[in-house]
Amino acid sequence: MQRPDNLSDTLKKLKITAVDRTEDSLEGCLDCLLQALAQNNMETSEKIQGSGILQLFASLLIPQSSCTAKVANIIAEVAKNEFMRIPCVDAGLISPLVQLLTSKDQEVLLQTGRALGNICYDSHEGRSAVDQAGGAQIVIDHLRSLCSITDPANEKLLTVFCGMLMNYSNENDSLQAQLINMGVIPTLVKLLGIHCQNAALTEMCLVAFGNLAELESSKEQFASTNIAEELVKLFKKQIEHDKREMIFEVLAPLAENDAIKLQLVEAGLVECLLEIVQQKVDSDKEDDIAELKTASDLMVLLLLGDESMQKLFEGGKGNVFQRVLSWIPSNNHQLQLAGALAIANFARNDGNCIHMVDNGIVEKLMDLLDRHVEDGNVTVQHAALSALRNLAIPVVNKAKMLSAGVTEAVLKFLKSEMPPVQFKLLGTLRMLIDAQEAAEQLGKNVKLVERLVEWCEAKDHAGVMGESNRLLSALIRHSKSKDVIKTIVQSGGIKHLVTMATSEHVIMQNEALVALALIAALELGTAEKDLESAKLVQILHRLLADERSAPEIKYNSMVLICALMGSESLHKEVQDLAFLDVVSKLRSHENKSVAQQASLTEQRLTVDS
């Protein structure tokens, strides 16, 4: 046999023997090439490309030949180089390779799978050619029929086929969707179950799941398999960080689906996660810190599903709920965060909220907030405020939370410059002030009102702006207090309430109009100048004339017009704007309350004109 340094001789000889089809000398040449590739793959590949021999390989890829597996092996080796993939496609190798996938010879199948997988790696041209030749379906059929055989040679072949499908579809949504439609998911889940002892094949399946799970359309298919059970079973066996990390990478996208959340909970994932948290909580090793974060984040994600959350709450008696509660007072920021987020997720229905407030959760959250006033961990502040806001939704909780001192605790964060914290702070206060007393107390707090007025101008943060406006209006509506109105007027809040009346959200428009009507009824003299300069009368005229205004907006605008007649200057503005025309048209409005209010308003306008 020639030495590999006579590579060019080998290539010449190969050209002749490829035509003659003398199997023995052909085999010798192929062995030389494989040896040369083993010594210097890149250089040998360049020479093979330069020699034009690739085109000949297409004719050598025939099922009957004893050399076929070696030819496929050479193609697999050269296709490890990026610069060789398009030449392999151009040399017409894909179609004969795909045809070889129907071979009964295990070595031919193995080398063919390798060759196709390497040609597809990161190569659009390779994938297209395999797609056109129908390669994917044949490989999936093989996976199905070979799935239950557990001897090492077969597992090696299954691993190569899984790898080929990965390279074929990686980061390509349409090819991933194609594989999903061909039913690859149930097949891979079955593979994982049968071959969980085989590390290489297991790893291949996990990579495949990770890629496919990114696609929304895959989630339903996954949900109809026992993937949750298989992954949890596999997870329990893993000791190495890297292996667990791989499983986490599959669990996270799958757990976005509510049905799978419940399956994971039923398969016992939560117990595994709690165990990891317990093991890693005091470690300062980077891997452990990362794993603690992943485990606690996944725990919070599982609680986002209504059924999975309720199952874990177990009426507030559940072991999981109790363990999560214990995270809140811990010294680990990641656990504090996950604990507060978990409570916010448990607090998604009245029953849970009432139970938690009665069992002292509010004090725990306030202690947590207290620890973050100064060092200001924004994510923890945001999470704890989210939990308090949700807990404050049931009516029976409001008074309990007020007397526990929640408003005082929340007001400590007024100085925060972080919009997410500002947003949750405002939401929590707005939930708490349904009671007249609380609204009055807060409405006279000049610091708070001045900050609200400032935030009403936060143009970059629509959420903060909207919540500030809504809180200003709520302070007036719930307190019905002259002092509160005076505080808001002095802080410059009137113009924002007038602007709020033009909001695109009917609920906000309405809240603004009701608050303005109270201002006009209780403190018109104080607010008169501000109402004038904010052009309230012109805005009301526009709202009444606009056919798109909701009935309640028209109704409250007319109530407000009547209330404004007590001010000389505003009265004059109303007269100048021909309100009678607009109002008299509304007397025939289909909504009874609007029609009735139109008659009353018309009388008032006629009497006063």
C-alpha positions, 0 to 999 in steps of 0.5 A: 500500500502506498504511504499517504504522502503520495496523496496525489498518486493515490488521487490519480490512481483513484480516478482510474480505478473508479472508472474500472471498478476494480474493487481491490485496488479501489479499496486500497486507494480509499484506505490511503485517503482515510489515512491521509485524512486522519493525519491532516484532514484540512490539507487532504480535503483541499487536495481532494477538492482540487483533484475533482474526485468528489464528482466521481464519489457520486458514482461510487455510492452504490448499494451493491459495492463493498466500498460504499461505507468507506466512500461515505466515511471519506465524505463524512470526514471531508465535510467536517471542513466548512469549505467542503460542504457546498462542493459536496452538494455541487458534486451531486452527493446528496441524492445518492447518499439519501438513497443509501439510507434504505440500505440494510448494512449497518456500517453503510447506514452509520457512515451515510448518517455521518456524511449527511449530518456533517454536510448539513452542519451550518450549511443552508445548501446542504440542508436544502439538498437533503430536504429536496431528496426527502432524507429527514423522513427516512431517518425518522422512520429508522429511529422509529423501527430501531428504537427498541434495540439496545445493543451498542452498535444500534445505539451508536447508529441511533445517536448518529441519526439524531445528530443528523436531524439536529444538524439538519434543522438547527435554528431553522424554524421551517425545517424544525416544523417539518420534523415536528409534523413528521412526528419526531417528538414522540419518537425521541421521547420514546428513545430517551426512555429506552436508552437513558443508560446511554450517555451519548444518545441521551445527550443527543435527545436533550439537544434535540428537545432543546432546539424543538422546544423553542417552537411554539407548535412543539409544545402541544406535541410534547404535552401529549407524550410522557416527556415530563416523567422521562426528564424528571427521572433522568434529572434525579439520576444526574450528579454532574452540573453540566448534565443537569444544566442540559436538562434545565435547558429543555425544562425551561422552554417546555415549562412555559406550557401550562399542561406541561407545568402540571405534568412536571409538578405531578412527576415530582420536579418540584421536590428535585428543585427544592433539594437543589436549593437546599444543597446549594444555598450556602455555596459560593461556587459559581456553578452552584450559584448558577444552579440555585438561580436556575432551580428557583427560577424554574420553581417560579415558572411552574407557579405561573400555571393556575392548576400547577400553582393551586396543586402546590398551594394545597390550601396553604398547608402544602410542604412546597408553599411552606418551603418557599415561604422560608426563602423570604427571610433567607440571606440569599438575594436570589432566594428572596427574589424567587420567594417573593415572586412565588408569593405573587404567583400564589396570590392570583386568586382571592382564596389564596390571598386571604389565607396568606394575609391571615397567616402573616405573609404581609409581615414577612414581605415588609421585613424583606422590603425593609432589608432592601430600602438602603442597598436597594436590590431593585429586583427584590423590591419589585418582586415584594411590591408585586406580591403586596399588590396582588395580596391587596386585591381582595376587599377583606385584605385591605383593612388588615394590610393597612393596619399592618402598616403596608402603606408606610412600608411602601412609601419608603420607596417613593425616592426610587428612580427605577420605573419598575419599582415605581410602577408596583409601588403605585399599584400597591397603594391604589389597591389599598386606598378603597377606604375613605380614611386611608385615601384621606391620609395619603391624599394629604401626604404632600411628599407623595402627591408631589411625587405623583405629579412628577411621575404623571409627566414620565413620558418614557414610562407609560405604565408609571404615568398611567398609574400615577394619574389613576392614583391621583384620581383615586385619592380624590374619589375615595376620600371625597375630601376638601383637604386632599383636593387642596393638596393636589391643586397646590402640587399642580395635579389638576392639569394631569387629571384633565389630560387623563380625561382624554386617555385612550382607555375608557376606564381612565377617562371615567376615573378622571371625570368622576374626580374632576366632578368631585373637585368642581362640587367641593373646591371649585374656587380653589381649582378654577384657574387650573381647570381653565388653563388646562382647557377643561371646557373645550375638552368636555365639548370635544368628548360630547361631540365625538360619536366614539365616546362611550355612554359613561363618558358622555354621562359624566362629562354632562354631570361635570358641565353642570358642576362647573356652572358655579364658576363665573369664568368657566360658566362663560366658557361653556356659554361661548362654546354652544354646548346646547347644540351638542347636549340637545342631540344627546336627548335621543341617545339610545342609552337611557341614563345619557338621554336623561342626563342630557335633558337635565343638562339642557335645562341647566344650560337654558336656565343659566344662559 
